[in-house]
Amino acid sequence: MKNVLIVEDNPAMLRGLEDNFMSKGYYVKTAVDGEQGLNSALAERPDLIILDIMLPKLNGYEVCSLIREKNLEMPIIMLTAKDEESDILLGLNVGADDYVTKPFSIKILLARAEAFLRHRDNEKRSVYEFGNCRFDVIARTLTRDDREIKLGPGEFRMLHLFLKKSGCTLSRDEIRNAVWGYSHFITLRDVDNCVAMLRNKIEPDTNNPVFIHSVGELGYKFEQNKIYGNNFDN
């Protein structure tokens, strides 16, 4: 049974969301303000969070940011009465995965929740293979042609991020926050340097990378080239 935390201060809205998620077989935990929601998220570690933006004590942006600072990766869908692009971008930039503008269709919200949870289940891999490399998350090892390649902590987290998000363009900011947290001591140049070191360890030819591709000025994308094999679940 999947656990969902719903953080909403409107009693009628909260009850409606709770009833609908429970009818779909979710175990539902609720909170009526940002502080309560944050404490519940940190203590319960739910599979999914439905998070209103306009909340007492702590707003949704603050709650989302503080959750991500603790390196918790559960999907967060924000509920907002605002549809301004700047508000939506702010939510995504602090770590939200999606947003729904009020009023909304409960069927659409449930469908989005289910899609995020399916994607999260697909991410729960322990072993990846690409090219002549094998990456074992649990053993924390990378082998290339059956020879172990040493990875620093940042390189390990970066490679795991790239593999989980294979095919997705990741900005330097997104990579920095996912790998090192919201640290002011890590620069975007540090991100580039770590990518360069990782390329030296996994690419057949660092001058013509087949796995970690630069995407203009935005960031990077990890691509699983068909010539070099596919990821598999273990």
N, C-alpha and C positions, 0 to 999 in steps of 0.2 A: 504494500500500500504506500503510495506516494504522500509525502507530507507537504502541505502548503501553508505558508504564513500569510495572512491577509492583514494589512495595516491600513485602516480606514477609520476616520473619526465620525462619519455620518452613520448613525445607527441603522437606518433603513437600508442604505447601500451595503453596509457590512453584513446585515442579516441575509440580504438577497444573495450576495457573493458566497457567503458561508453555505447557505442551503444548496446552491447550484453546484459548488465544488463537492460537497458531501454526497450529492445525488450521483456524482460521477465516480464515487468510490475513493475520494481523497480523504485523508485525515487532515482536519483543518484546525489550525491554531490562529487566534485573532489577537489584535492589539488595536487600541484606540488613540494612541499618540506615538510620536516618533521615538521617544525615549523607551517606552515599553516595547515597541517594535524592534528597536536595535537590540535591547537586552534579550528578547526572545530569539532573534536571529542568531545571536552569538551563542546562546545556550542550547537551542534546539537544533541548529544546523538544518533547516528545512530543505527539501528538494527544490522548492520554488517559492518566490516571494512576490506577492501582489502588493504594490506599494503606492499609496496616494502621495501626491506632492504636498498639498496644503494640509499640514498636520500641526497640532499643538506641540510645544516643547522643542522638538526637532523636526524640521521639514524633510520631505522625502529626499531631496538632494543630499542633505547632510547625512541622513541614515544610509543611503546608498554608498556614499563616499566612505563612511566609517566602516561599513561592511567590507568593502573592497580593500581597505587598508589592512584588514585582518586576513587578507588573501583567501577569502571565501568566494567560491566560484559559482554558487547556485544561480540559476537564471533569475533576473529581477525584471518584472514588467511594471512599469509606472502608469498610474492612473492620473490623468490631468484634465482639468477643465480648460486649460490653455492650449491653443493650437498655433502659437507663434513659433516660427522656426528656431529662434534663439532659445526658447524654453526647452524645446525638444532636444536640440543639440547639447544644451547644458546637462540634461538628464543622461544622454548617451555618453557624454564626456566624463561623467563621474562614475560610470560603470554600469548603467542600466542596459539591458539587452533589447528592450522593446518598450513601446509606450502605447497606450490606448486613450483616446480623447473622449471625455464624457460629453454627451450621453453615448453609450456604446452598446453593441449587441453582446449579450452574455455568451451566445453561441460562438461568436468570433473570438472572444477572450478565452473561452475554454479550448477552442481549437489551437490558438497560439500557445497556450500553456502546454497542451499535449505535444505540440510540435517541438517546443524547447526541451521537454523532458525526454522525448525520443532521441533528440540530438545529443543530449547529455549522456544518455545510456550508451550511445554509439562511441562517445569519447572515452569511455571507461576501459581503455585498452591497457594491457601491461607490456605488450611487445609490438614493435613496429619493424618492418623490413623495408628498406628502400635501397635500390642499387646493390652494392656489395656490402651494405651496412646493416647491422642489426642493433636495435636500441631497446634495452630492457629497462622499463621504468622501475620495477620493484627491485631488481638487482643493482640498478643505477649504473649500468654498463653500456658502453658503445663498442661494438666490434666492427672492424672493416677487414674483409678477407680473413675472417676468423682471428684477427689480431686486435687485442684490446687497445682502444684509443682513450687516453685520459681526458676527461672533461672537467673544467672548473665548475663551481656551483652555478654561476651565471650562464655558462654555456649549456649546462644540463637543462636548466629551466627554459632557456631560449629554444633549444631543440625540441623539448617536449611541447612547448607552445606552438611552434611551427607545425609539428606533426598533428597536434589536435586540431589546428586551424588550417590544415592543408587545403590549398585552393583559395584561401581568403587573403585579401590584401590587408596587411596590418600596418598601421601608422607607427612611426618611431615612438610617439607618445604612448600608444597602446602597448607596444612591446616593452618600453621602459617600465610602465606601471605594472604590467603582468609579471615581469621578471624580477624587478627590484622593489616593487611597491612604490608608493608615492614619495620617493626620496628626492630631496632637492640637491643631493650630492652627485647624482648620476645625470650626465648630460646626454644630449642626442648624439654627440660625437662618441661617447662611450658605447652607445647602442651600435653605431656603425663599426667600431673597433671589435666589439664582441661578434658581430656578424662576420667580419673578416676572419677572425680566428676560427670560428665555426666552419666557415667555408674551407679553410685550409685543412680541416680534419675530415670533411665528408665529401667534398667535390672532387670528381675525377680530374677536372681542369679548372682551377680557380679563375682563370681568365675568361672562361666560357661556362659559367655555372649552369647546371641542369636542375638543381634543387632549389636553392635560395636565390630568387630573382629580385633585382631592384625594380621598384615601380615608381619611376620618375622621382620627384622630390617627396612623394608621400611616404614611402616606406618599403616594405618587402613582402614577398609572397613565396611560400613554399609550395612547389609543384611536384607531384609524383609523376615523373616522365614514364610513359608506358614502356619504353625501352628498358628501363631500369627496374621493373617489377612494381609490386603493389604492397600497400600496408595490409596486415592481416591481424585478426583478433586472436588472442591466446587465452 
